Every structure is written in C-alpha cells, then in structure tokens.
C-alpha cells in the first residue's frame, strides 16, 4: 500500500480486497503509506479476519507509529500482527 489509507480511500480498497482470494498468509507492506486513520484500522481488521477464516494470517510490515498507537488505544493490537516501521 502507498499514499493515504483514510476514510476517502478505504472504500475503494475494500472493493479491491473483496476480490482477493485469500489462501494462506498475507503480508502487507505499509512502507509507502503517508497517512492513515481509523478507517484503515477497520480495513486491516477485516483482512485479518478473512485471512484467519482461510487458515492464514495477515502480517502488517512497516506499520506507521500512528497505526500501532491507534490499535493499542482501540484495544485491538493483539488481533493484528503489526511490525512497526
């Protein structure tokens, strides 16, 4: 992912994610993400849930500090495999 992952871009990302066939583990590299908000957190939780249902796991690489903080404040940090970037 690159650019902004916010309420303005997440609907399109949800549509793209819906077309993914999840089988096994999925890694998302957020190195290029410049801005992120709570709607991105909801998207990532949805992807993590789908990955678990298919027997895999979502790994989020280079997670921005703001995302990690938001996940901790929201009490969902343990539901996401976040590697801070």
Buried (B, 14 or more C-beta within 10 A) or exposed (E): BEEBBBEEBBEEBBEEBEEEEBEEEBEBBBEEBEEBBBBBBBBBBBBBEBBEEBEBBBBBBBBBEBBBEBBEEEEBBEBBBBEEB
